[in-house]
Amino acid sequence: MFMTLTPLWHWYSIIEGNEVRPHSLPFMAYLRSEKSSCGGTLIHPQWVVTAAHCTK
């Protein structure tokens, strides 16, 4: 059996975007669980809108 492994840093690279200063986008949220990580938008101090697959 032959397998190739993708380097870990590949999953954390920015694709078609730019790095920003920390805390410069206070409405953005980063959601991380054991199974996945997703982004979201803060629409209220207690509410984040994200993709449905991020909550499973």
C-alpha positions as CSV (number, residue, x, y, z in Angstrom):
1,M,0.0,0.0,0.0
2,F,1.3,3.5,-0.8
3,M,0.1,6.6,0.9
4,T,1.1,10.3,0.8
5,L,0.6,12.6,3.7
6,T,-0.3,16.2,3.3
7,P,1.8,18.4,5.6
8,L,-0.1,19.8,8.6
9,W,0.7,23.4,7.6
10,H,-1.2,22.9,4.4
11,W,-4.5,22.8,6.2
12,Y,-3.8,26.2,7.9
13,S,-2.7,28.2,4.9
14,I,-4.7,31.2,3.7
15,I,-6.2,30.6,0.3
16,E,-7.1,33.6,-1.9
17,G,-7.0,36.0,1.0
18,N,-4.7,38.1,3.2
19,E,-3.5,37.9,6.8
20,V,-4.9,40.7,9.0
21,R,-3.8,42.2,12.3
22,P,-5.1,40.3,15.3
23,H,-8.4,41.7,16.7
24,S,-8.9,44.0,13.6
25,L,-12.1,42.1,12.6
26,P,-14.0,41.8,15.9
27,F,-17.2,40.4,14.1
28,M,-15.3,37.3,12.8
29,A,-15.5,34.0,14.8
30,Y,-13.4,30.8,14.6
31,L,-15.2,27.6,15.7
32,R,-13.1,24.6,16.4
33,S,-14.0,21.1,17.6
34,E,-12.4,17.7,17.6
35,K,-13.8,17.0,14.1
36,S,-13.5,20.3,12.2
37,S,-12.9,24.0,12.3
38,C,-15.0,26.7,10.6
39,G,-15.4,30.4,10.4
40,G,-18.5,32.4,11.3
41,T,-19.8,36.0,11.7
42,L,-20.8,37.4,15.0
43,I,-24.3,39.0,14.6
44,H,-25.1,39.5,18.3
45,P,-22.9,39.1,21.4
46,Q,-24.3,35.6,21.9
47,W,-25.0,34.6,18.3
48,V,-22.7,33.4,15.5
49,V,-23.8,32.6,11.9
50,T,-21.9,29.7,10.3
51,A,-22.4,26.9,7.9
52,A,-24.7,24.0,9.0
53,H,-22.0,21.4,8.6
54,C,-19.9,23.2,11.3
55,T,-22.3,22.3,14.1
56,K,-22.4,18.5,13.4
